[in-house]
Amino acid sequence: MVLAQQVLFLLVSIFAIGLFARKMSSLRRTIFLGKKEQINDRKSERWKQVVLLALGQKKLFKKPIPAIFHFFVYAGFILINIEVLEILVDGICGTERAFAPYLGSLYPLAINFFEILAVLVLVGVIAFWLRRNVLRLKRFTSPELQGAPLKDANRILYIEIVLMSMLLLMNAADPHAHFLVSQHLKGLFTGWSESNVHLFMRLTWWGHILGIFAFLNYLPYSKHLHIILAFPNAYYSRLEPQGTLSNMPEIQQEVLYMMDPSSAPASTDAAPLSFGAKDVTDLSWKHLLEAYACTECGRCTEQCPANITGKKLSPRKIMMDTRDRAEELSARMDKNGNIEADGKSLLHDYISVEELRACTTCNACVEACPVGIEPLSIIMQLRRNLIMEESNAPQEWNMMFGNIENNMAPWKLSPDDRDAWTQA
């Protein structure tokens, strides 16, 4: 019987881990549908970003109360999974509490610590559920969060509750163990036979590990993928001041030639094929990584002045739309082996002109994001395509663009006459 359980455990583990690895490989392929971008400078600063943003959750603590609850869940997720190592050893070797003989008196201390964390996770998860479903905070009731996103957020909370409950009940059903929290649950088994209690313990043991495997394979389909991708996203996050916008070298060079015609070469290379981005394949892989790392917390939208004043723009929706479009192209690749044109694009079909024009480029969304995501960068790339490829801009903008091109200034004055007012 023990051998059969070991074989079953190995098969389930290999299947679950293999399924996860396959999906993550597909996800990596999807992210690299984006254009190449070199980000390998200032490595020590980048590791500092990982420690502060992803590991230390620095930005979350701008809102202390939700940050504390999130820290409960986060710490529990990281540290309680250390116990999963023992479960894996027990499953492979057919043992029970394999680490106990080696840790001695430290073992109950460790389990007591894990049980306290489990209770804190339950407190945090219940608080988050109440915020979403009872208090219904404004940033959790936006149109883009209705339907599947709301169900996804709640589904993860339910899974966390089940996993922590399984852990505590498993410890409570162990007749040889008396831990800090689970010992208060032993009354649930009053009147049970020893064999039934042991059977229940094994069932909760299996339920806990199967729940972990299910959670692992659900992550790539959920916003909670940020548990993993927050770390690389923090590493590759922007190090320059937030007011710095990335210029297109070709355009910048043209402006320099306009300011100093004598510096222009006799012949120039051909103009780039396109400006900005119309679809996710025109964005960089970093943009797509950010889309998948988005937590959908809504802090960006909450701070967006355009959204606050009733305009259609929601930076969170920008990231969600980018991810949805990338997923659509990935599904086409799985089905057809390529991403040939399907008559749709990120610009217009997912993100409207009205949304893009509402952005004031103030960087409030970037400052608010707890994991260093930049919705503004995607907005700017889409606006560049809109204006430079489609000539789609308000009349006032086009007048300014024409003046800059012809007069090297936003005003309709010849450069020679620009200082004429001083002679008046």
C-alpha positions in Angstrom: 0.0 0.0 0.0 2.8 2.4 0.9 4.6 1.6 -2.3 1.5 2.2 -4.4 1.1 5.6 -2.7 4.7 6.5 -3.5 4.3 5.6 -7.1 1.1 7.5 -7.3 2.7 10.5 -5.7 5.6 10.4 -8.1 3.3 10.2 -11.1 1.1 13.1 -9.9 4.2 15.2 -9.1 5.8 14.6 -12.5 2.6 15.4 -14.3 1.9 18.6 -12.3 5.4 19.9 -12.5 5.7 19.0 -16.2 2.4 20.7 -17.0 3.5 23.8 -15.2 6.9 23.8 -17.0 5.1 23.4 -20.4 2.8 26.4 -19.7 5.7 28.5 -18.5 7.7 27.7 -21.7 4.7 28.7 -23.7 4.4 31.9 -21.7 8.1 32.7 -22.3 7.5 32.2 -26.0 4.6 34.6 -25.9 6.6 37.3 -24.0 9.3 37.1 -26.6 6.9 37.8 -29.4 7.8 41.3 -28.5 10.8 43.1 -30.0 14.3 42.7 -28.7 15.4 45.1 -26.0 18.8 45.2 -24.3 18.5 45.7 -20.5 21.7 44.6 -18.8 23.2 47.7 -17.3 23.7 48.8 -13.6 23.2 45.3 -12.3 23.7 46.2 -8.6 20.9 48.7 -8.8 18.7 46.2 -10.5 19.2 43.6 -7.7 18.4 46.4 -5.3 15.1 46.9 -7.1 14.3 43.2 -6.7 15.0 43.4 -2.9 13.0 46.6 -2.4 10.1 46.2 -4.8 9.5 42.4 -5.2 10.9 41.0 -2.0 10.4 43.9 0.4 7.2 45.2 -1.2 8.4 48.8 -0.6 5.6 50.6 -2.6 2.8 48.5 -1.0 3.5 50.1 2.3 2.3 53.5 1.0 -1.1 52.0 2.1 -0.1 50.4 5.5 -3.3 48.5 6.3 -3.6 46.5 3.1 0.2 46.2 3.0 0.2 44.4 6.4 -2.5 42.0 5.2 -0.6 41.4 2.0 2.5 40.8 3.9 0.8 38.1 5.9 -0.3 36.3 2.8 3.0 36.9 1.0 5.2 35.7 4.0 2.9 32.7 4.4 3.2 31.8 0.8 7.0 31.9 0.8 7.7 30.4 4.2 4.9 27.8 4.6 6.1 26.3 1.3 9.3 25.3 3.1 7.1 22.6 4.7 6.2 21.4 1.2 9.7 20.1 1.0 8.9 17.7 3.8 5.7 16.7 2.1 7.6 16.0 -1.1 10.2 13.9 0.9 7.4 12.0 2.7 5.6 11.4 -0.6 8.7 10.1 -2.4 10.0 8.0 0.6 6.7 6.9 2.0 7.5 8.4 5.4 5.6 10.7 7.8 7.3 13.9 9.1 10.6 12.9 7.6 12.4 16.0 9.0 11.3 15.5 12.7 14.2 13.1 13.7 16.8 15.4 12.2 15.5 18.7 13.7 14.7 17.3 17.1 13.3 20.0 19.4 13.5 22.6 16.6 10.9 20.7 14.6 7.8 21.6 16.8 9.1 25.2 16.9 9.2 25.3 13.1 5.7 23.8 12.7 4.3 26.2 15.4 5.8 29.1 13.3 4.2 27.7 10.1 0.8 27.3 11.9 0.9 30.9 13.1 1.7 32.0 9.5 -1.3 29.9 8.3 -3.6 31.7 10.6 -2.2 35.1 9.5 -2.7 34.0 5.9 -6.3 33.2 6.6 -6.8 36.6 8.3 -5.2 38.4 5.3 -7.3 36.4 2.7 -10.5 37.0 4.6 -9.7 40.7 4.8 -9.1 40.8 1.0 -12.3 38.9 0.3 -14.3 41.5 2.4 -12.6 44.4 0.6 -13.6 43.0 -2.8 -17.0 41.6 -2.1 -18.5 43.4 0.9 -16.8 46.8 1.2 -16.5 46.8 -2.6 -13.7 49.4 -2.8 -13.9 51.6 -5.9 -10.8 50.3 -7.5 -12.2 46.7 -7.3 -15.5 47.6 -9.0 -14.1 49.1 -12.2 -15.7 47.8 -15.5 -12.5 46.0 -16.6 -12.6 43.9 -13.4 -16.1 42.6 -13.8 -16.7 39.0 -14.9 -13.7 36.7 -15.3 -11.1 39.0 -13.5 -13.3 39.2 -10.4 -13.9 35.4 -10.4 -10.2 34.9 -10.8 -9.4 37.1 -7.8 -11.9 35.3 -5.6 -10.9 31.9 -6.8 -7.3 32.4 -5.6 -8.6 33.5 -2.2 -10.7 30.4 -1.9 -7.8 28.2 -2.8 -5.6 29.9 -0.2 -8.3 29.3 2.5 -8.6 25.6 1.5 -4.8 25.1 1.5 -4.3 26.7 5.0 -7.3 24.8 6.4 -5.9 21.5 5.1 -2.5 22.2 6.7 -4.1 22.9 10.1 -6.5 20.0 10.0 -3.7 17.6 8.9 -1.7 18.6 11.9 -4.7 18.4 14.2 -5.4 14.8 13.0 -1.9 13.7 13.9 -2.3 11.9 17.3 1.4 12.1 18.1 1.7 15.9 17.5 0.5 18.8 19.6 1.2 22.1 17.9 0.3 25.6 18.9 -2.7 26.2 16.7 -3.9 22.8 15.5 -4.1 21.3 19.0 -7.2 23.4 19.5 -8.8 21.6 16.6 -8.3 18.1 18.0 -11.8 18.3 19.6 -13.2 17.9 16.1 -12.1 14.2 16.2 -13.7 13.3 19.5 -15.3 9.9 19.3 -13.4 9.0 16.1 -11.5 5.7 15.9 -7.8 5.8 15.6 -7.9 4.4 12.1 -10.5 7.0 10.9 -8.4 9.8 12.3 -5.3 8.5 10.5 -7.3 8.2 7.3 -8.5 11.8 7.7 -4.9 12.9 8.2 -3.8 11.1 5.0 -6.7 12.6 3.1 -5.8 16.2 4.2 -2.2 15.4 3.4 -3.2 14.5 -0.1 -5.6 17.4 -0.3 -2.9 19.9 0.7 -0.3 18.7 -1.8 -2.9 18.3 -4.6 -4.1 21.8 -3.8 -0.6 23.1 -4.1 -0.1 21.4 -7.5 -3.5 22.8 -8.6 -2.5 26.3 -7.4 0.8 26.0 -9.2 -0.8 25.2 -12.5 -3.5 27.8 -12.2 -1.0 30.6 -11.6 0.0 31.0 -15.3 -3.7 31.6 -16.2 -4.2 34.1 -13.4 -3.3 37.6 -12.4 -1.5 36.0 -9.5 1.3 35.1 -11.9 2.8 38.2 -10.4 3.9 36.0 -7.5 6.6 34.8 -9.9 7.0 37.5 -12.5 7.3 40.4 -10.0 10.9 39.4 -9.4 12.2 39.6 -13.0 10.0 42.6 -13.7 11.5 44.4 -10.7 15.0 43.5 -12.0 14.3 44.9 -15.5 12.3 48.0 -14.3 13.3 51.5 -15.2 16.2 53.1 -13.4 16.1 56.5 -15.1 14.0 59.3 -13.7 10.4 58.8 -14.4 10.1 62.1 -16.3 12.5 60.7 -18.9 10.8 59.5 -22.1 12.5 57.2 -24.5 13.1 58.9 -27.8 13.3 57.2 -31.2 16.9 57.8 -32.3 15.9 58.3 -36.0 13.4 61.0 -35.1 15.8 62.6 -32.6 18.5 62.8 -35.3 16.1 64.4 -37.8 15.3 67.1 -35.2 19.0 67.7 -34.7 19.5 68.0 -38.4 16.6 70.5 -38.6 18.2 72.6 -35.8 21.6 72.4 -37.5 21.2 71.6 -41.3 25.0 71.7 -41.8 25.3 68.5 -39.7 23.1 66.5 -41.9 24.9 63.9 -44.0 24.7 64.0 -47.8 22.7 60.7 -47.8 20.8 59.0 -45.1 19.7 55.5 -44.4 16.2 54.5 -45.2 13.5 55.5 -42.8 12.3 52.9 -40.3 9.5 50.7 -41.5 7.1 51.8 -38.8 6.8 54.2 -35.8 5.5 53.2 -32.4 3.4 50.1 -31.9 0.1 49.0 -33.4 0.1 45.5 -32.0 1.8 43.6 -29.2 4.5 42.3 -31.7 5.5 45.9 -32.1 6.1 46.3 -28.4 9.2 45.1 -26.7 9.4 41.9 -24.7 9.7 44.1 -21.6 6.3 45.5 -22.3 4.8 42.0 -22.5 6.6 40.9 -19.3 5.0 43.9 -17.6 1.5 42.9 -18.9 1.9 39.4 -17.4 3.4 40.8 -14.1 0.4 43.1 -13.6 -1.4 42.4 -10.3 -4.6 44.2 -11.4 -4.5 45.9 -8.0 -5.8 49.1 -9.6 -3.4 51.5 -7.8 -2.4 53.0 -11.1 -5.9 53.7 -12.2 -6.8 55.0 -8.7 -4.0 57.6 -9.1 -4.6 58.5 -12.7 -5.8 62.1 -13.0 -7.6 61.3 -16.3 -9.5 58.5 -14.7 -10.3 60.5 -11.6 -11.9 63.3 -13.8 -14.1 60.8 -15.5 -12.2 60.1 -18.7 -12.1 56.6 -20.2 -8.5 55.9 -19.6 -7.6 53.2 -17.1 -3.9 52.3 -16.9 -4.8 48.9 -15.4 -7.0 48.2 -18.5 -4.1 49.1 -20.8 -2.0 46.3 -19.1 -4.9 43.8 -19.1 -5.7 44.5 -22.8 -2.1 44.0 -23.7 -2.0 40.7 -21.9 -5.3 39.6 -23.5 -4.1 40.4 -27.0 -0.8 38.6 -26.4 -2.8 35.5 -25.2 -4.9 35.7 -28.3 -1.9 35.7 -30.6 -0.3 32.9 -28.5 -3.4 30.8 -29.0 -3.3 31.4 -32.7 0.3 30.3 -32.7 -0.6 27.1 -30.9 -3.4 26.4 -33.4 -1.8 27.5 -36.7 1.9 27.5 -36.0 2.2 31.2 -36.7 0.6 34.6 -35.8 -0.5 35.6 -39.3 -2.7 38.6 -39.5 -6.2 38.1 -38.1 -7.5 41.6 -38.9 -7.2 42.8 -35.4 -4.7 44.8 -33.4 -4.0 46.1 -29.9 -4.6 49.6 -31.1 -8.3 50.2 -32.0 -9.6 46.7 -31.3 -8.5 46.6 -27.7 -7.4 50.1 -26.8 -9.3 53.0 -28.2 -8.1 56.4 -29.4 -10.1 58.1 -26.7 -8.2 56.2 -24.0 -4.8 57.1 -25.5 -5.6 60.8 -25.9 -6.8 61.1 -22.3 -3.3 60.3 -21.0 -1.4 63.4 -19.6 2.0 61.5 -19.4 2.2 62.5 -15.8 3.7 59.2 -14.6 1.3 58.8 -11.7 0.5 55.3 -12.8 4.2 54.4 -12.9 4.8 55.9 -9.5 1.8 54.0 -8.0 2.7 50.5 -9.3 4.0 48.3 -6.6 6.1 46.1 -9.0 7.5 48.8 -11.3 5.2 48.4 -14.3 5.0 51.3 -16.8 1.6 51.6 -18.5 2.7 55.0 -19.8 5.4 53.4 -22.0 2.8 51.3 -23.8 0.6 54.3 -24.2 3.4 56.3 -25.7 4.2 53.6 -28.2 0.6 53.3 -29.3 0.2 57.1 -29.6 3.4 57.3 -31.7 1.8 54.8 -34.1 -1.5 56.6 -34.1 0.1 60.0 -34.9 3.1 59.1 -37.1 1.6 56.2 -39.0 -2.1 57.1 -39.2 -1.8 60.9 -38.9 -4.6 60.5 -36.4 -4.5 63.5 -34.1 -6.8 66.4 -33.1 -6.6 69.4 -35.4 -4.8 71.5 -32.7 -2.1 68.9 -32.4 -1.6 68.7 -36.1 -1.2 72.5 -36.3 1.5 72.3 -33.6 3.2 69.4 -35.4 3.2 71.4 -38.6 4.6 74.5 -36.9 7.4 72.5 -35.3 8.3 70.9 -38.6 8.3 74.1 -40.6 9.2 76.7 -38.0 11.1 74.7 -35.4 8.7 75.9 -32.7 5.0 75.3 -31.8 4.1 78.8 -33.0 3.2 79.9 -36.5 6.1 82.3 -36.8 9.1 82.2 -39.0 12.3 81.6 -37.0 13.7 84.9 -38.3 10.7 86.8 -36.9 10.5 85.0 -33.6 12.2 87.9 -31.7 10.4 90.7 -33.5 8.4 91.4 -30.5 11.5 92.8 -28.8 11.6 95.6 -31.4 8.0 96.7 -30.8 
